[in-house]
């Protein structure tokens, strides 16, 4: 059964027609104790049918330890969006609702390899010499969340030391509780800096540079 309706599929085919390089959607799941894993896998597979440049790889979170450790996956369902290289873009939970636009945007981002950030932002990101992990907590009904997710992904595209994780808060209540996620989007950077709301590029960058 198709997840996407015909109108959306037709629109997406056009949107994905100009992908520059191949993209792999690497899905991590397991059959038990993961009610949304099947939906995440199905969504990735259906999106892959819309472009011959998109493929899907699937791994069991428990059985395929080498791949889990290689991509540093620590929860499921997870989708790593990988282009000519691994830019460090991850989605945890099913990227549906408003976050579907972030998922499609990530595919186009890794295919192009171009962050499309301001030159000043690129220069500041180039100065980063230590790992930066950005967790962006979202919900599928939040219209402001995609802006935060897309921006975090662009930072990851620009600097290999930056990893961007989009986390569907409702699917990981233990994490939402740990990080006091009461409103979304909420970003947590290197476990030390956190803020709520979809900040503009320069303000988001300021938060990253605090770590």
N, C-alpha and C positions, 0 to 999 in steps of 0.2 A: 504493500500500500504506500502510495506516494505521500511524503510529508508536505511537500511544496505543491501549491496548486498550479494549474497550467499557466496562468497569467504571470505568476512569480517566476516560474521556470523559463518562460519566454524572455522575460526582462533580464534575468540573470545570464542567459546564454549570450545576449548582446553585450552585457556588462563585462563578461569574462572572455569575450572573443579576442581581445587584444593583449592577453597575457604574454609577457616577453619570454620568460623562462619557465621550466617545469616547476610545479609545486607538489609537495607531498603532504598529505594530511595523515599524521601518524597518531593513531588512536590507541589509547591504553584503557583497558577495561577488564572485567572479569564477570563470570556468569552468575556468581552468587554475591549477595550483600551489596549490590550496586543496582538499584532499581532504574536509574537513568542511563546506565551504560549502553543499553541497546538503542535508546533514542539518539545518543551522541554518535554512535557508530553508524546508524541509519542515515542521520543527517549528513555526515561526512561523505558517505557513499553516494548519496543522491546528488550532492553538490558536484562530486567528481564526474558524474555522468554529463555535466553541462559543458565540460571543456576537455579536449584531449590532452591538455597540458596539466591536468590535475589527476593525481593518483592517490590511493589510500593504502596505508600499511596498518595492520592491526596486530597488537601484542597483548598478551595476558599480563596483567600487572604483577601477578605473583610468579608465574612460570617463566616469563621472559625477563629475568633479572638483569641480564647484560644490557638490554635495550632500555629498561626502566632506569638503570643507573646512568647509562650514557646520556639520556635526555633529562636526567635529574627530575623524574616524575615522582611525586610523593603522595598523590591522591588521585582518585578516579571518580567519574570519567575524566579523561584528559585528552586534549588534542594539541599536538605540536604542529605548528604550521611552518614548514621548512621549504626553502627555495634552493638556489644554487649552493647555499650553505645554511647552517642552522643559525638564524638570527636571534634565537632566544624568545620566541613568541609562543605563549602557551594559553590555552583556554581550559579552564576547569569547570565542569558542569556542561550542560547542553546550551550552546550559544544560540538560543532561539529568541523570540520576541524582539525587543529593540536591539538586543545584542547580536542578532543575526547580521545586521549591517556592519558591525565591528569585525565579525568573522570573515565576511566577504572582503572587507577592506584590507584585512590582514593578508588574505590570499593575494590580492593585487599588489600589496606592499612588498611581500617577499619575492614575488615574481619580477618586479621592477628593480628591487634593491635600492630604491630611492626614497629617503625619508620625507622629502619635500618640506623639510623644516627651514626656518629662516637661517641665513648664513651665520648670524651671530650665535644662534643656538648651536649650530654645528661646531663652531669654533670652541664654544664652552664645553660641549660634550667630548670633544677631542682631547681635552685636558684631563679627563677622568682616567685614573690609573688603577682603580680598585673596583671589585665587583659591586654592582648595584642591582638589587632585586626590588622590583616594583610590584606590589600586590594591589590590584584594583578590584575592590568588591563592588559588585553590581547586582541588580535584579532585572528580570526580563521585562518588567513593566515600567522601568525608569527611563524616561526619554532623554535625561541628561547624562546617563551613564556611558553611552557609546563615545561621547566626546573625550572622556577621560581614558577610556580603553584604547581608542585609536591613537591618542597622543602618546601614551605609554609605549605602544607598539612602535611608534615612529622613533622614539628615543632608542629602543632596542635595535632598530634597523641601522641607526647611525653609529652606534658604538657596540662592539662585540662584548664589552664587559657588562652591558645592561641587559637584564632579563625582565620581560614583561609577563606577568600572570594576571589574566582576567578570571576572577573567581565569582561564580554565581552564589551569592551569599546564602540563599535559601537552601541550596543543596549541601552546604557545609556549615551547619548550625554551630558545630563546635568551634570552628574558626571565627565565625561571626561573633560568638560569645567571647573568645579569646581576645579579639581585637576591638571589642566594643563597637560593633557595627550596628548603629541605630538608625543611620540614614545613609543613603548612597547617592552618588558614588563616594566611596571612601578609599583613599590610597594609603598604603603603608610602605615606607621605603627603608630597606635594611633594618627593619624592626625598631628603628629609632625615631623616624620622622613620619608623622601622619597628618592627614588633613581630609576634610570633607568638601565635596562640590567639584564641579568641572572647571578647574582653573585654566586660564589662558596659557598659551605656550611658555611665555617668559616667566610667569608665576610658578608653573609646574617645575620648570628648570631650576628656579631658585630653591625649591624644596629638595630637589635631587642634590644640588651642590652643598646643602647643609650636612650631608652624611659624610 
